[in-house]
Amino acid sequence: MGFLVSFLLVFLGFSKCHAKVDIDSTQPLVIPVDTYTPKITSADVAQIIPTDASVAKGCSTSTMMTRIADRSFNMWFNSPVIQESMVGHMAKETQEKLKTDVVVPAESKGGITHKFAFRVEAFQALAKMEYTGWMNAAINYDAKAASTDISVKEKVLVNKELFVTHKANKDQDLSMIGLAWQW
């Protein structure tokens, strides 16, 4: 019983609030609006989750997850915040260092200048080589899709080009010959 009385005395003595608050002079609480954190919109979701014709009916779950992860990373990496960060600047510098142009000048005034342009886009897993000189040719290799595109173009008339293309990936090989013209 003595314990209960001492507990009540201690509890009542310490539980008394000594703070004085004047309700009339109290200012309202203002919660700031977060304008810095970017909001995710339905357009952002549409860019990340493939919902269009690019989704094949026989597409496996792992393929779909790979596409979603790839699109998410690309959207994040291409955002202005990341592009202006140290990582974004380093990526741009690396990308620029992986570009090389080789020009072999013509030996005579009417000769042909040969130009080779090499591009490695490491963050997109692409390698490109272009040649201009006797003809226009390009080879593109996409490591993610394991596909290669080869195209050769030759101007046959003032406004017409003959082109030959070959596309190869793990599923098929496709070769085409065509005539393109401008008017």
MARLUMNU-738999 format. One record per atom (N, C-alpha, C): x, y, z negated; residue in one letter. Coordinates in steps of 0.1 Angstrom, whole numbers, padded with zeros to 4 digits, always signed. Example, Ala and Ser with C-alpha at 12.3 -4.5 7.8 and 13.67 -1.06 7.14 Angstrom:
BEGIN
+0132-0057-0078A +0123-0045-0078A +0132-0033-0078A +0128-0022-0071S +0137-0011-0071S +0129+0000-0079S 
***
This chain:
BEGIN
+0008-0012+0000M +0000+0000+0000M +0009+0013+0000M +0020+0012-0008G +0028+0023-0008G +0035+0026+0006G +0037+0015+0013F +0043+0016+0026F +0033+0023+0036F +0021+0020+0035L +0011+0027+0043L +0009+0041+0040L +0010+0045+0027V +0009+0059+0024V +0021+0067+0029V +0033+0061+0027S +0045+0068+0032S +0045+0069+0047S +0040+0059+0054F +0039+0059+0068F +0030+0070+0073F +0018+0072+0067L +0009+0082+0070L +0014+0096+0068L +0021+0098+0057L +0027+0111+0054L +0038+0114+0064L +0046+0105+0068V +0057+0107+0078V +0050+0110+0091V +0040+0102+0095F +0034+0104+0108F +0027+0117+0109F +0019+0121+0098L +0012+0133+0098L +0022+0145+0098L +0033+0144+0091G +0043+0155+0090G +0050+0157+0104G +0053+0147+0111F +0061+0148+0123F +0052+0150+0135F +0039+0146+0134S +0030+0147+0146S +0024+0161+0148S +0026+0169+0138K +0021+0183+0139K +0029+0191+0150K +0022+0197+0159C +0028+0205+0170C +0030+0219+0165C +0042+0223+0167H +0046+0237+0162H +0047+0247+0174H +0044+0242+0186A +0045+0251+0198A +0033+0259+0199A +0035+0272+0203K +0023+0281+0205K +0022+0284+0220K +0011+0281+0227V +0009+0283+0241V -0003+0293+0243V +0000+0304+0250D -0011+0313+0253D -0017+0309+0267D -0028+0304+0267I -0035+0299+0279I -0037+0310+0289I -0041+0322+0284D -0045+0333+0293D -0033+0338+0301D -0021+0338+0295S -0009+0343+0302S -0001+0332+0310S -0006+0320+0309T +0001+0309+0316T -0001+0310+0331T +0010+0309+0339Q +0009+0310+0354Q +0005+0296+0359Q -0002+0296+0371P -0006+0283+0377P +0007+0276+0382P +0006+0263+0382L +0018+0255+0387L +0017+0254+0402L +0028+0258+0409V +0029+0259+0423V +0038+0247+0428V +0033+0238+0435I +0041+0227+0440I +0045+0230+0454I +0058+0231+0457P +0063+0235+0470P +0059+0224+0481P +0057+0229+0493V +0054+0220+0504V +0067+0216+0510V +0069+0203+0513D +0081+0197+0519D +0081+0200+0534D +0089+0209+0539T +0089+0212+0553T +0102+0206+0559T +0111+0200+0551Y +0123+0195+0556Y +0122+0181+0561Y +0115+0173+0553T +0114+0158+0557T +0105+0157+0569T +0111+0151+0580P +0103+0150+0592P +0091+0140+0590P +0080+0143+0596K +0068+0134+0595K +0068+0125+0607K +0063+0113+0605I +0062+0103+0615I +0048+0105+0622I +0048+0107+0635T +0035+0109+0642T +0032+0097+0650T +0020+0096+0655S +0016+0085+0663S +0024+0084+0676S +0029+0096+0681A +0037+0095+0693A +0051+0089+0689A +0056+0091+0677D +0068+0085+0673D +0066+0069+0672D +0055+0065+0667V +0052+0051+0666V +0051+0045+0680V +0045+0052+0689A +0044+0047+0703A +0057+0046+0710A +0067+0055+0706Q +0080+0053+0712Q +0088+0041+0706Q +0085+0037+0694I +0092+0026+0687I +0086+0013+0691I +0073+0012+0690I +0066-0001+0692I +0061-0002+0706I +0067-0012+0714P +0063-0013+0728P +0048-0018+0729P +0039-0010+0734T +0025-0014+0736T +0021-0014+0750T +0029-0010+0759D +0026-0008+0773D +0028-0021+0781D +0030-0020+0794A +0032-0031+0803A +0045-0037+0801A +0054-0031+0794S +0068-0037+0792S +0067-0049+0783S +0056-0051+0776V +0054-0063+0768V +0048-0074+0776V +0056-0084+0778A +0051-0095+0786A +0043-0104+0777A +0033-0112+0783K +0025-0120+0775K +0033-0132+0769K +0043-0136+0775G +0052-0147+0770G +0063-0142+0762G +0063-0130+0758C +0074-0124+0750C +0075-0130+0736C +0086-0134+0732S +0088-0141+0719S +0089-0130+0708S +0087-0135+0696T +0087-0126+0684T +0101-0120+0683T +0111-0128+0685S +0125-0123+0683S +0128-0112+0694S +0123-0114+0706T +0125-0104+0717T +0118-0091+0713T +0106-0092+0708M +0098-0080+0704M +0105-0073+0692M +0110-0080+0683M +0117-0074+0671M +0130-0067+0676M +0137-0073+0685T +0149-0067+0691T +0146-0054+0698T +0135-0054+0705R +0131-0042+0712R +0127-0031+0702R +0120-0034+0692I +0115-0025+0682I +0128-0019+0674I +0137-0028+0671A +0149-0023+0664A +0158-0014+0673A +0159-0018+0685D +0167-0010+0695D +0160+0004+0697D +0147+0004+0699R +0140+0017+0701R +0141+0026+0688R +0140+0019+0676S +0141+0027+0664S +0155+0033+0662S +0165+0025+0665F +0178+0030+0663F +0181+0041+0673F +0177+0040+0686N +0179+0050+0696N +0172+0063+0692N +0159+0062+0687M +0152+0074+0683M +0159+0081+0671M +0163+0073+0661W +0170+0079+0650W +0183+0085+0654W +0191+0078+0663F +0204+0083+0666F +0203+0095+0675F +0193+0096+0683N +0191+0108+0692N +0184+0120+0685N +0180+0118+0673S +0174+0129+0666S +0183+0141+0664S +0178+0153+0663P +0187+0165+0662P +0196+0164+0649P +0190+0159+0638V +0198+0159+0626V +0210+0150+0627V +0209+0138+0634I +0220+0129+0635I +0230+0135+0646I +0224+0140+0657Q +0233+0145+0667Q +0242+0157+0663Q +0237+0165+0653E +0245+0176+0648E +0254+0172+0636E +0253+0159+0632S +0261+0154+0620S +0275+0150+0625S +0283+0147+0616M +0297+0142+0619M +0296+0129+0627M +0287+0120+0624V +0286+0108+0632V +0282+0111+0646V +0272+0120+0648G +0268+0123+0661G +0279+0130+0670G +0287+0138+0663H +0298+0145+0670H +0309+0134+0674H +0311+0125+0665M +0321+0114+0668M +0316+0106+0679M +0303+0102+0679A +0298+0094+0690A +0299+0101+0704A +0296+0114+0704K +0298+0122+0716K +0312+0122+0721K +0321+0124+0712E +0336+0125+0716E +0340+0111+0721E +0336+0100+0715T +0339+0087+0719T +0333+0084+0733T +0321+0089+0735Q +0315+0087+0748Q +0322+0094+0759Q +0327+0107+0756E +0334+0114+0766E +0348+0108+0769E +0354+0102+0759K +0367+0096+0761K +0366+0083+0769K +0354+0077+0770L +0352+0065+0778L +0348+0068+0792L +0349+0081+0796K +0346+0085+0810K +0359+0088+0817K +0361+0082+0829T +0373+0084+0837T +0369+0086+0851T +0375+0096+0857D +0374+0098+0872D +0387+0097+0878D +0388+0090+0889V +0401+0089+0897V +0398+0093+0911V +0405+0103+0915V +0403+0109+0929V +0416+0106+0937V +0415+0100+0948V +0426+0098+0958V +0423+0108+0969V +0431+0119+0970P +0428+0129+0980P +0431+0123+0994P +0425+0130+1004A +0427+0126+1018A +0441+0130+1022A +0447+0121+1031E +0461+0124+1035E +0461+0135+1046E +0450+0136+1053S +0450+0147+1063S +0437+0156+1061S +0436+0166+1069K +0425+0176+1067K +0412+0169+1070K +0411+0160+1080G +0398+0154+1083G +0397+0140+1077G +0406+0136+1068G +0406+0123+1062G +0395+0122+1051G +0395+0110+1045I +0384+0106+1036I +0390+0107+1022I +0383+0114+1013T +0387+0114+0999T +0380+0103+0991T +0387+0095+0984H +0381+0084+0976H +0380+0088+0962H +0368+0086+0956K +0366+0089+0942K +0360+0077+0935K +0366+0074+0924F +0361+0063+0915F +0357+0070+0902F +0345+0067+0897A +0340+0072+0884A +0337+0060+0875A +0344+0059+0864F +0342+0048+0855F +0335+0054+0842F +0324+0047+0838R +0317+0052+0826R +0314+0039+0817R +0318+0040+0805V +0314+0030+0795V +0305+0037+0785V +0293+0034+0784E +0284+0039+0774E +0282+0029+0763E +0292+0029+0753A +0293+0019+0743A +0280+0018+0735A +0274+0029+0731F +0262+0028+0723F +0250+0023+0729F +0250+0024+0743Q +0239+0018+0750Q +0243+0004+0756Q +0255+0000+0754A +0260-0013+0759A +0259-0013+0775A +0264-0002+0781L +0263-0001+0796L +0277+0002+0801L +0281-0004+0812A +0293+0000+0819A +0289+0003+0834A +0295+0014+0839K +0291+0018+0853K +0304+0022+0860K +0304+0018+0873M +0315+0023+0882M +0308+0027+0895M +0313+0039+0899E +0308+0045+0912E +0319+0048+0921E +0317+0045+0934Y +0327+0048+0944Y +0321+0057+0955Y +0328+0067+0959T +0324+0075+0970T +0336+0076+0979T +0334+0075+0992G +0345+0076+1002G +0340+0071+1015G +0344+0059+1019W +0339+0053+1031W +0324+0051+1030W +0319+0048+1019M +0305+0046+1016M +0302+0050+1002M +0290+0049+0997N +0287+0051+0983N +0283+0038+0977N +0290+0034+0967A +0287+0021+0960A +0287+0023+0945A +0279+0015+0938A +0278+0016+0924A +0276+0002+0918A +0282+0000+0907I +0280-0013+0899I +0277-0009+0885I +0266-0014+0880N +0261-0012+0867N +0260-0025+0859N +0265-0026+0847Y +0264-0038+0839Y +0257-0034+0826Y +0246-0040+0823D +0239-0038+0810D +0241-0050+0802D +0249-0048+0791A +0252-0060+0782A +0241-0065+0774A +0232-0055+0770K +0220-0059+0762K +0211-0069+0770K +0209-0065+0783A +0200-0073+0791A +0207-0084+0799A +0221-0084+0798A +0229-0093+0805A +0226-0093+0820A +0225-0080+0826S +0222-0079+0840S +0232-0070+0847S +0233-0073+0860T +0242-0065+0868T +0235-0060+0880T +0237-0047+0884D +0231-0041+0895D +0242-0036+0904D +0242-0040+0917I +0252-0036+0927I +0245-0029+0938I +0249-0017+0942S +0242-0011+0954S +0253-0004+0962S +0251-0005+0975V +0259+0001+0985V +0251+0008+0995V +0254+0021+0997K +0247+0030+1006K +0256+0035+1017K +0251+0036+1029E +0258+0042+1040E +0249+0051+1048E +0253+0063+1051K +0245+0072+1059K +0246+0068+1073K +0235+0065+1080V +0235+0060+1094V +0231+0071+1103V +0223+0080+1099L +0218+0091+1107L +0218+0103+1097L +0215+0115+1103V +0215+0127+1095V +0207+0126+1082V +0195+0120+1083N +0186+0119+1072N +0182+0105+1068N +0190+0095+1072K +0187+0081+1069K +0199+0074+1063K +0197+0066+1053E +0207+0058+1047E +0203+0043+1047E +0213+0035+1050L +0211+0020+1049L +0216+0016+1035L +0208+0008+1028F +0213+0004+1015F +0211-0011+1013F +0221-0016+1006V +0220-0030+1002V +0222-0031+0987V +0212-0038+0980T +0213-0039+0965T +0212-0053+0961T +0219-0056+0950H +0218-0070+0944H +0216-0068+0929H +0206-0074+0924K +0204-0074+0909K +0204-0088+0904K +0212-0090+0894A +0213-0104+0888A +0211-0103+0873A +0203-0112+0868N +0202-0114+0853N +0201-0128+0850N +0198-0132+0838K +0198-0146+0834K +0186-0153+0840K +0176-0146+0844D +0164-0152+0850D +0163-0153+0865D +0169-0143+0872Q +0168-0143+0886Q +0179-0135+0893Q +0181-0137+0906D +0190-0129+0915D +0181-0123+0926D +0182-0111+0928L +0174-0104+0938L +0183-0095+0947L +0182-0098+0960S +0190-0090+0970S +0180-0083+0979S +0183-0070+0983M +0175-0063+0991M +0183-0055+1001M +0178-0053+1013I +0183-0045+1024I +0172-0035+1028I +0175-0022+1029G +0165-0013+1032G +0171-0001+1039G +0161+0007+1044L +0165+0020+1051L +0157+0031+1044L +0164+0041+1039A +0158+0052+1032A +0160+0065+1040A +0150+0073+1040W +0151+0085+1048W +0146+0097+1040W +0151+0109+1043Q +0146+0121+1036Q +0140+0130+1047Q +0129+0137+1043W +0123+0146+1053W +0119+0158+1045W 
***
